[in-house]
Amino acid sequence: MNKTLAELEDGFRGEITVLLLQVNKGVTAKGAPYLSFQLQDKTGSMDAKYWNVPENLLYAYKPGMLVKVSGDVLCHQKQLQFRVNHMEEVNDEEYDIWNFVKSGPIAKDELQKEITAYVASIRNEAIHAITQAFITDYEKDFYTYPAAMKNHHDFVSGLATHVLGMLHMADALCKQYTLLNRDLLIAGVILHDIGKLIELSGAVVTDYTKEGKLLGHISIMQSKVEEKAKKLGYTGEEVLLLRHMILAHHGQYAYGSPVLPMIPEAEMLYLLDNMDARMQSMEKALAPIEPGGFTPRIFAMENRFLYKSTLEAVTNKK
């Protein structure tokens, strides 16, 4: 039976099937070419080196490939590393790709059920129609894409997980702050990052597309909302405000928003987006840390160390 990466130990020798997450070329001090890989399956990742790689294979491997790798595991600088003797691509139709990628804590069916219910709860005709149209158009990708390439919700179904977390908070805060238009905020939460389905190249081993690099998801989505509204026959203020929320949802010029939030719903969308993203980034960073320990500096969190409380460990056991 094929071992997972989490099951490998120093001294293992044999064959595994993994996803190539990263592929880099290098040259040794003696001028010999070699390949560095980051291998991944659903249990984790591991660095690998292919020394003395045949010249005809130097450009044979690409990120996103499923491969069978034979070799052995050794401990290098206190980290396990796979030393490759042979590697060949496998037919990905014979394997379930979800066994090789990080997935979120909420099942796809549950994400779809809850988000569908939130869309159905929007009472304003124009806002509901526009939101439903986008969910219908992008349904498959919406429930599989990550929310980002790294930092937060960078896993399969990460975008939908991020959106659902924000929806739960938005619903509660609409009861607390009655000046908020619930329909507008719920729709803004659902729509704000759909542009990432065009900005990013796919759900697995994603990269930025040409449109993503040249336009960015904010610009892409606000334009698509206008386009979709015209197609559906809506031209009222609802359309203008939805576009404003998308343009303003990063909250600050320095973070990529071309305009600042000018309505309460846009301000709340920015706060919810930032809160959910940062808390997930903290959760991800602290997961491998023992209670009482610190993380390395985290660039996305203002280059701070994070501390894993011993109290948290006690609480989680209850």
C-alpha positions, 0 to 999 in steps of 0.5 A: 500500500502506498505510504503517505508523506506523513507516514515516511520516516528517516531510512524509508526506501521505496515508492510513493505517489505524490503531487509536485507542488514546486519544481526548481532547477539548480547546479552543484558546486561541481557544475552538475544539474539537479532538481529540487521539488516540494512533494505534497499529498493530503497529509502534508509536504516534503522537500525532495532532491533529484541528484544526477538527473538525466539531461533529458529529464531536466525539463520534464516535470512541472508543478501540478503533475502527479508522479510516482517517485522511488528513492529513500528518505534521509534527515537533512538539517533536522528535516526529512527529505526525499532523495529521488532515484526515479520519477515518472508522471502518472495518469491523473485520471486513475487517482483522486486528486483530492488525496493530494491537496489540502482541503478545508475543514468544511465539506463541499456539500455543507458549504454549498448548502449554507451559501445557497441558503444565504443567497436565497435569503436576499430579498431585494430583487436586483441584488438577489438576481445578480448574486444568484447569476454569479453563483450559477455561472461560477458554481464549480470553481467557487466551491473548489478554488482557494481564497489566495495563493498563500497566507490565508485560506490557501486550500481547495474550497478555501474561497467558499470557506472564507465566504461562509465564515464572513457570512456567519459574522455578517448575519450576526452584525446586521442584528447588532447594527441596524443601519446595515442593509443586510441584502447588500452586505450578504451579497457583497460578502458572496461576490467580493472575491469571485474575481479571483476565479479569473485572477487565479489559474485553478484550484490546484497548484494555482498561479496568477493568470494574465488577466490576474496580473494585468487587472487584479480581481477587484477590477475584474469583478466590479466590471463583471457586476456592471456587465451582468446587471445590464444583461439582467436589465438592472441599472439602479443604485443597487448595482452602483453600491455593489460595484463600490463594495467590491472596489472598496473591500480592501479598505485602504489605497495601500492594500489595493482598493482604488476607492475607500469605503463610503457606505456602512456596508462597504466598511463592514465588508472590509472589516469582515474580510480582514478579520476572517483572513487574519484569523485564518492566517494565525490559525495556520501559523500556530497549528504546528507550534507546541503550546508555549512556543513562538512562530517564526516571524510572519511577513503577512502579520507585520513581520511579528512572532506569534505565541501559542498560549498554554491556556489554549491547549487546556481549553481545547482539551475540554 
